[in-house]
């Protein structure tokens, strides 16, 4: 269970000091969400603070994947790192192919489900990245390599190229790569799940 601790004070500094003292943690060990409320009439402004301890979030994530492990009949262990509101989860499993799925679709669904759960249970804008044995980073490097090759070909021939359909994560990578070629531009077209990118020569 994710326990959210709520505190009130006159300023951010005051309410944060109160939270850290009460929970016996330092600022690097929590996620914090501030809400400053303007005072009305004779009431002064106040600051509300919602706090989630990192240790509780890590425990929740591990329990989540423990249940998923039983459902999928796959051994799953987690390596979890939290930096501010960025949550990186690397999975070590007994069957990576099942967890990753065709073209990474199962992994994407697992990430989407957990992000939705966290959004529903907490007031924090947690950015979540789930990977399996560096599958995503390896795929990203391969995708960047292939797109650079195509970009160089477009520069040489001055002929536009339509890429195969990709998910939104892959399209973001492709747009970033193409933006480094100043004589080219990229444009997304089509509807999901068949949305694709055109690489265009602009000279």
C-alpha positions in Angstrom: 0.0 0.0 0.0 1.2 3.5 -0.9 0.9 5.8 2.1 0.7 9.5 1.3 1.7 11.8 4.2 0.0 15.2 4.2 1.4 18.3 6.0 0.4 22.0 6.2 2.5 25.1 6.9 2.8 28.8 6.0 5.7 28.3 3.6 7.4 25.6 1.5 10.4 25.7 3.8 8.3 25.4 7.0 6.1 22.5 5.7 9.1 20.6 4.3 11.0 20.9 7.6 7.9 19.6 9.4 7.6 16.6 7.1 11.3 15.7 7.2 11.3 15.9 11.0 8.1 13.9 11.4 9.1 11.1 8.9 12.8 11.1 10.0 14.1 11.3 6.4 16.1 13.7 4.3 14.9 15.4 1.1 16.6 12.9 -1.2 14.5 10.1 0.4 11.0 11.4 -0.6 8.8 12.5 -3.4 7.1 15.9 -2.6 4.1 17.6 -4.1 3.4 21.2 -3.0 0.1 23.1 -3.3 0.2 26.7 -2.3 -3.2 28.2 -1.4 -3.9 31.9 -1.4 -5.5 33.2 1.8 -9.0 34.7 1.8 -10.1 37.7 3.8 -8.2 37.6 7.1 -6.6 34.2 6.5 -3.0 34.1 5.3 -1.8 31.9 2.5 -0.8 28.3 3.4 1.2 25.6 1.8 0.1 21.9 1.6 2.6 19.2 1.1 2.0 15.5 0.1 4.9 13.2 0.7 5.7 9.7 -0.4 8.8 8.0 1.0 11.0 6.4 -1.7 11.3 3.2 0.4 7.5 2.8 0.4 7.4 3.3 -3.4 10.1 0.7 -4.0 8.3 -1.8 -1.7 5.1 -1.2 -3.7 6.8 -1.7 -7.0 8.5 -4.9 -5.8 5.1 -6.3 -4.6 3.5 -5.4 -7.9 6.1 -7.4 -9.9 5.9 -10.2 -7.4 2.2 -10.6 -8.1 2.9 -10.2 -11.9 5.6 -12.9 -11.6 3.0 -15.4 -10.2 0.4 -14.5 -12.9 2.8 -14.9 -15.8 4.7 -17.8 -14.2 8.0 -16.1 -14.8 10.6 -15.3 -12.1 11.0 -11.5 -11.9 13.5 -9.4 -9.8 13.6 -5.6 -9.8 16.4 -3.1 -9.7 14.8 0.2 -8.9 16.4 3.7 -9.0 14.5 6.9 -8.1 15.8 10.4 -9.0 13.4 13.1 -8.2 10.2 12.0 -10.0 12.0 9.7 -12.5 11.5 6.0 -11.7 13.8 3.6 -13.5 12.9 -0.1 -13.1 15.2 -2.8 -14.6 13.7 -6.3 -14.6 15.8 -9.4 -14.4 13.7 -12.4 -15.4 13.8 -16.1 -16.2 12.2 -15.5 -19.6 12.9 -12.1 -21.1 11.0 -12.9 -24.4 7.7 -13.4 -22.6 8.1 -10.1 -20.6 9.2 -8.1 -23.6 6.7 -9.6 -26.1 6.7 -9.1 -29.9 8.3 -5.7 -30.8 8.3 -4.9 -27.0 4.5 -4.7 -26.9 4.1 -6.7 -23.7 6.8 -4.6 -21.9 5.0 -1.4 -23.1 1.7 -2.7 -21.7 3.3 -3.6 -18.4 4.8 0.0 -18.2 1.5 1.6 -19.2 -0.4 -0.4 -16.5 2.0 0.5 -13.7 2.1 4.2 -14.7 -1.8 4.2 -14.6 -1.8 2.6 -11.1 0.7 5.1 -9.8 -1.3 8.0 -11.3 -4.4 6.8 -9.6 -2.9 6.2 -6.2 -0.6 9.2 -5.9 -0.7 13.0 -6.6 2.8 12.8 -8.2 3.7 13.1 -11.8 6.0 10.1 -11.8 7.9 9.5 -15.0 8.3 5.7 -15.4 10.8 3.7 -17.4 10.7 -0.1 -17.3 13.4 -2.1 -19.1 14.4 -5.8 -19.3 18.2 -6.5 -19.4 18.8 -3.2 -21.2 16.4 -4.2 -24.1 15.3 -0.6 -24.6 18.7 0.9 -24.6 20.0 -1.7 -27.1 17.0 -1.2 -29.3 17.4 2.6 -29.1 21.0 2.4 -30.2 20.1 0.1 -33.1 17.2 2.4 -34.1 19.4 5.5 -34.0 22.0 3.7 -36.1 19.5 2.7 -38.8 17.9 6.1 -38.9 21.2 7.9 -39.3 22.0 5.6 -42.3 18.6 6.5 -43.9 19.2 10.2 -43.3 22.5 10.1 -45.0 20.9 8.3 -48.0 18.2 11.0 -48.1 20.9 13.7 -48.1 22.6 11.9 -51.0 19.6 11.3 -53.2 17.4 14.2 -52.1 14.4 11.8 -52.2 12.0 11.7 -49.2 11.6 8.4 -47.3 8.7 6.9 -45.5 9.6 4.8 -42.4 7.7 1.8 -41.1 5.0 2.4 -38.5 6.4 2.9 -35.0 5.0 3.5 -31.5 5.3 7.0 -29.9 8.4 6.2 -27.9 10.3 5.1 -31.1 9.0 8.1 -33.0 10.4 10.5 -30.4 13.8 8.9 -30.8 13.6 9.1 -34.6 12.5 12.8 -34.5 15.5 13.6 -32.2 17.9 11.9 -34.6 16.6 13.6 -37.7 16.7 17.0 -35.9 20.5 16.7 -35.9 20.5 16.8 -39.7 19.9 20.5 -40.6 19.0 19.8 -44.2 16.3 17.3 -43.2 12.9 17.5 -41.5 10.6 14.9 -40.1 6.8 14.6 -40.1 4.5 12.1 -38.4 1.5 11.0 -40.4 -1.3 8.3 -40.1 -3.3 7.0 -37.2 -2.3 4.7 -34.4 -1.2 1.9 -34.5 0.0 2.7 -38.1 1.4 6.1 -37.5 4.7 6.6 -39.3 7.4 9.2 -40.0 8.4 10.8 -43.3 12.0 12.0 -43.6 12.0 15.0 -46.0 14.8 16.8 -47.7 14.5 20.5 -47.3 17.9 21.7 -48.6 
